[in-house]
Amino acid sequence: MASNSHPPQNKKIIFGLKVKQLRQQKGLNFSDLSDMSGMSVSYLNEIEKGKKFPKTDKIEALANALDVTPEEITSDDLGNKLEPLSNLLRSNFLNELPLNLFGIEFSKVVEIIANAPAQVGAFIQTLVDIARKYELQEEGFYFSALRSYQEMHGNYFETIENSVDKFIKKYKIQHAPNLRAEQLMKILEDKYKCYINTKQLSLYPGLKGVHSFFDVKNNILHINNTLNNSQLNFVLAKELGIRFLELENRLEASSRVTSFGEVLDHFRSTYFAVALLLPQNDMEADLQNFFQQKKWQSENLLHLIKKYNTNPEIFLFRLTNLLPRLFNIEDLFYLRFKNKPGTTFYTLNKELHLNRSHHPHANDLSEHYCRRWISLVSLKNLSAASEQKSPLIEIQRSRYIGTADEYLCISIALPASPKPELNMSVTIGLYINDILKEKIKFLNDTSIPVREVNQTCQRCAVENCAERAAPPVVLQTKAEQKQIRKALEDIADS
């Protein structure tokens, strides 16, 4: 008989589907199978729904009733028609889906699969085909699920905020700008007996882009000695988050993601670090003053970033936590682009949309992002400004063509340390509505440029666009199809 090598829930589902499949092939109803196996109709129904898994003697009774061997009835083979569903159930992916985080009972998913296995199998095959087309890996699903989880909660997690407050009180942490790496190191060494090594990574040229690595076996945190103060503080704060929150899953920079637990715990430790470095109460007061300025001055934002001894990416990410919660600014997006200086290839490798799906979005269609986005403009300007010493901060009111949407976009471009061969821009876009007009006084500063923007060049109808990187082929195709339909209609009406 097949060994119980699969996760229990998956084994129940597969076995239930196999029993149902064999019963229907024999033309038996529940009453028939009940008489032949000696099991009640209700128990057989629970088996086929994937809720019960019988013991060995009952498996043998079912096998005899269905005229198969125990090995056949417990095998994973569900036939060609249900192969996509069978592959999914044999994998650990279904168990890894964080259904509980979204308020979904796993039993309900099981019931859907049991009631319509062929339809579910066809749907899964469709998703698999789409994933293959766009080369979407399993870890892509995990990160997408995490992003949805963040968006569902407004990217604000009170339990972690409270844990940070407890940590600050327990260890008498000095708030920015007085937070020192030495204090965080001392807590790691004294409380958690964690040894910190800042020399080992530098011995390997291939690791110059790795910020840190934790040696679990020897309890050693290896840190890249090229990190600046803000990066060092973040690495230490993140490690303390793992310890203080008692997180079980680590996600190292070079590791392949194997579970959603790794992605979720990585996010939790990151959130802890960001909240520790940029405390909520301090940030609220400083942002209130910043928003009350009637004129936009990039120096004011740069001053805030320096005050908290952090970097632009962490600072703007913290805004996505606090703006909805403290200022009722709920409609926003966050983007991170990377670009090799001197090239026109841009990669959007991080995004977050709160309250609704905003413009713009990442795309895997090999299309060219609109060069009017301030995210790309700032990267282009940074590449041209070879003498730029500090982060390049730019602002724009972006009006999306064909919609009523307009956003106040603040973008910060800088070298992607410790990878100076790449530049990076991080952008926060705030939807312009009555709430934003009330909260941010510099919104109406006439020095802020206003530009019409779009998703990609291939989908943009703007004529004579100086920044266009590709012809509007998608729109041209749609126009041609419209002409064909119109001509066919004319023929039909003639």
FENVENTA-V854819 format. One record per pair of residues at least 12 apart in sequence whose C-alpha atoms are under 7 Angstrom apart, sorted by the first residue. I is the first residue (numbers start at 0). GAP is how many residues later the second one is. D is the distance in whole Angstrom. If there is no record, write none. Layout:
i:I gap:GAP d:D
i:I gap:GAP d:D
This chain:
i:0 gap:69 d:6
i:0 gap:70 d:4
i:0 gap:73 d:7
i:1 gap:69 d:6
i:1 gap:72 d:6
i:1 gap:73 d:6
i:5 gap:84 d:7
i:9 gap:79 d:6
i:9 gap:80 d:7
i:11 gap:38 d:5
i:11 gap:39 d:6
i:11 gap:40 d:6
i:11 gap:41 d:6
i:12 gap:36 d:7
i:12 gap:37 d:4
i:12 gap:97 d:7
i:13 gap:62 d:7
i:14 gap:59 d:6
i:15 gap:31 d:5
i:15 gap:32 d:4
i:15 gap:33 d:6
i:15 gap:34 d:5
i:16 gap:31 d:6
i:16 gap:97 d:6
i:17 gap:55 d:6
i:17 gap:60 d:6
i:18 gap:29 d:6
i:18 gap:54 d:7
i:19 gap:28 d:6
i:21 gap:44 d:7
i:22 gap:43 d:7
i:32 gap:32 d:7
i:35 gap:29 d:5
i:36 gap:24 d:5
i:36 gap:25 d:6
i:36 gap:28 d:6
i:47 gap:66 d:7
i:48 gap:61 d:7
i:48 gap:62 d:6
i:48 gap:65 d:5
i:49 gap:60 d:6
i:49 gap:64 d:7
i:81 gap:36 d:6
i:81 gap:39 d:6
i:83 gap:37 d:6
i:83 gap:40 d:6
i:83 gap:41 d:6
i:84 gap:36 d:5
i:84 gap:39 d:7
i:95 gap:163 d:6
i:95 gap:164 d:6
i:96 gap:163 d:7
i:133 gap:230 d:6
i:138 gap:118 d:6
i:141 gap:118 d:5
i:141 gap:121 d:7
i:142 gap:120 d:7
i:145 gap:118 d:7
i:146 gap:205 d:7
i:150 gap:202 d:6
i:150 gap:203 d:5
i:150 gap:204 d:7
i:153 gap:170 d:7
i:153 gap:200 d:6
i:154 gap:165 d:7
i:154 gap:166 d:5
i:155 gap:165 d:5
i:159 gap:112 d:6
i:160 gap:114 d:7
i:163 gap:108 d:6
i:163 gap:111 d:7
i:163 gap:112 d:6
i:175 gap:101 d:7
i:175 gap:131 d:7
i:175 gap:132 d:5
i:176 gap:130 d:5
i:176 gap:131 d:5
i:176 gap:132 d:6
i:180 gap:51 d:7
i:180 gap:52 d:5
i:183 gap:52 d:6
i:183 gap:53 d:7
i:184 gap:51 d:7
i:187 gap:52 d:7
i:193 gap:25 d:5
i:193 gap:26 d:6
i:193 gap:27 d:7
i:194 gap:24 d:6
i:194 gap:25 d:5
i:194 gap:26 d:6
i:195 gap:24 d:6
i:195 gap:25 d:5
i:195 gap:26 d:6
i:196 gap:23 d:7
i:196 gap:24 d:6
i:196 gap:25 d:5
i:196 gap:26 d:6
i:197 gap:24 d:6
i:197 gap:25 d:5
i:197 gap:26 d:6
i:197 gap:27 d:5
i:198 gap:26 d:7
i:199 gap:22 d:7
i:200 gap:21 d:7
i:200 gap:22 d:7
i:200 gap:23 d:6
i:201 gap:22 d:7
i:201 gap:23 d:7
i:207 gap:210 d:7
i:208 gap:209 d:5
i:208 gap:210 d:6
i:209 gap:14 d:7
i:209 gap:43 d:7
i:210 gap:12 d:6
i:210 gap:13 d:5
i:211 gap:12 d:6
i:212 gap:39 d:7
i:225 gap:192 d:7
i:226 gap:191 d:7
i:229 gap:79 d:5
i:229 gap:80 d:5
i:229 gap:81 d:6
i:233 gap:39 d:6
i:236 gap:36 d:5
i:237 gap:31 d:5
i:237 gap:32 d:6
i:237 gap:34 d:7
i:237 gap:35 d:5
i:240 gap:28 d:5
i:240 gap:31 d:6
i:240 gap:32 d:6
i:241 gap:27 d:5
i:246 gap:18 d:6
i:248 gap:12 d:6
i:248 gap:13 d:5
i:248 gap:16 d:6
i:249 gap:12 d:6
i:249 gap:15 d:7
i:249 gap:16 d:7
i:250 gap:12 d:7
i:250 gap:15 d:6
i:273 gap:40 d:7
i:273 gap:44 d:7
i:276 gap:31 d:7
i:277 gap:30 d:6
i:290 gap:148 d:7
i:290 gap:149 d:5
i:290 gap:150 d:6
i:290 gap:151 d:7
i:291 gap:148 d:6
i:291 gap:149 d:5
i:292 gap:148 d:6
i:292 gap:149 d:6
i:293 gap:147 d:5
i:293 gap:148 d:4
i:293 gap:151 d:7
i:294 gap:147 d:5
i:294 gap:150 d:6
i:295 gap:146 d:5
i:295 gap:149 d:7
i:297 gap:95 d:6
i:311 gap:100 d:7
i:312 gap:113 d:6
i:315 gap:112 d:7
i:328 gap:106 d:7
i:328 gap:107 d:7
i:329 gap:24 d:6
i:329 gap:25 d:6
i:330 gap:23 d:6
i:330 gap:24 d:5
i:330 gap:25 d:7
i:330 gap:99 d:6
i:330 gap:100 d:5
i:331 gap:21 d:6
i:331 gap:22 d:5
i:331 gap:97 d:5
i:331 gap:98 d:5
i:331 gap:99 d:6
i:332 gap:19 d:5
i:332 gap:20 d:4
i:332 gap:21 d:6
i:332 gap:25 d:7
i:332 gap:95 d:6
i:332 gap:96 d:5
i:332 gap:97 d:7
i:333 gap:17 d:5
i:333 gap:18 d:5
i:333 gap:19 d:7
i:333 gap:93 d:6
i:333 gap:94 d:5
i:333 gap:95 d:6
i:334 gap:15 d:6
i:334 gap:16 d:4
i:334 gap:17 d:7
i:334 gap:91 d:6
i:334 gap:92 d:5
i:334 gap:93 d:7
i:335 gap:12 d:6
i:335 gap:13 d:6
i:335 gap:14 d:5
i:335 gap:15 d:6
i:335 gap:89 d:6
i:335 gap:90 d:4
i:335 gap:91 d:6
i:336 gap:12 d:6
i:336 gap:87 d:6
i:336 gap:88 d:5
i:336 gap:89 d:6
i:337 gap:84 d:7
i:337 gap:85 d:6
i:337 gap:86 d:4
i:337 gap:87 d:6
i:338 gap:83 d:6
i:338 gap:84 d:5
i:338 gap:85 d:6
i:339 gap:81 d:6
i:339 gap:82 d:5
i:339 gap:83 d:6
i:340 gap:42 d:5
i:340 gap:81 d:6
i:340 gap:82 d:6
i:341 gap:41 d:6
i:347 gap:14 d:6
i:359 gap:95 d:6
i:366 gap:89 d:6
i:366 gap:91 d:6
i:367 gap:88 d:5
i:367 gap:89 d:6
i:367 gap:90 d:7
i:367 gap:101 d:7
i:367 gap:102 d:7
i:368 gap:86 d:6
i:368 gap:87 d:4
i:368 gap:88 d:6
i:369 gap:83 d:7
i:369 gap:84 d:6
i:369 gap:85 d:6
i:369 gap:86 d:5
i:369 gap:87 d:5
i:370 gap:96 d:6
i:370 gap:97 d:7
i:371 gap:81 d:6
i:371 gap:95 d:7
i:372 gap:80 d:6
i:373 gap:22 d:6
i:373 gap:37 d:6
i:374 gap:36 d:6
i:374 gap:50 d:6
i:374 gap:51 d:7
i:374 gap:52 d:6
i:377 gap:14 d:7
i:377 gap:16 d:7
i:377 gap:33 d:7
i:377 gap:35 d:6
i:378 gap:34 d:6
i:378 gap:44 d:7
i:378 gap:45 d:7
i:378 gap:46 d:6
i:381 gap:31 d:7
i:390 gap:21 d:6
i:390 gap:22 d:6
i:390 gap:23 d:5
i:391 gap:20 d:5
i:391 gap:21 d:5
i:391 gap:22 d:6
i:392 gap:18 d:6
i:392 gap:19 d:4
i:392 gap:20 d:7
i:393 gap:16 d:6
i:393 gap:17 d:5
i:393 gap:18 d:6
i:394 gap:14 d:6
i:394 gap:15 d:5
i:394 gap:16 d:6
i:394 gap:53 d:7
i:395 gap:12 d:6
i:395 gap:13 d:5
i:395 gap:14 d:7
i:395 gap:52 d:6
i:395 gap:53 d:5
i:395 gap:54 d:6
i:396 gap:12 d:6
i:396 gap:51 d:7
i:396 gap:52 d:6
i:396 gap:53 d:5
i:396 gap:54 d:6
i:397 gap:52 d:6
i:397 gap:53 d:5
i:397 gap:54 d:6
i:397 gap:55 d:6
i:398 gap:52 d:6
i:398 gap:53 d:5
i:398 gap:54 d:6
i:399 gap:52 d:6
i:399 gap:53 d:5
i:399 gap:54 d:6
i:400 gap:51 d:6
i:400 gap:52 d:6
i:400 gap:53 d:6
i:405 gap:25 d:6
i:405 gap:26 d:6
i:406 gap:22 d:6
i:406 gap:23 d:5
i:406 gap:24 d:4
i:406 gap:25 d:5
i:407 gap:21 d:6
i:407 gap:22 d:5
i:407 gap:23 d:6
i:407 gap:24 d:6
i:408 gap:18 d:7
i:408 gap:19 d:6
i:408 gap:20 d:4
i:408 gap:21 d:6
i:409 gap:17 d:6
i:409 gap:18 d:6
i:409 gap:19 d:7
i:410 gap:14 d:6
i:410 gap:15 d:6
i:410 gap:16 d:4
i:410 gap:17 d:7
i:411 gap:13 d:5
i:411 gap:14 d:5
i:411 gap:15 d:6
i:412 gap:12 d:4
i:412 gap:13 d:7
i:456 gap:12 d:6
i:456 gap:13 d:6
i:456 gap:14 d:7
i:456 gap:15 d:6
i:457 gap:12 d:6
i:457 gap:13 d:6
i:457 gap:14 d:4
i:457 gap:15 d:5
i:457 gap:16 d:5
i:458 gap:13 d:5
i:458 gap:15 d:5
i:458 gap:16 d:6
i:459 gap:12 d:6
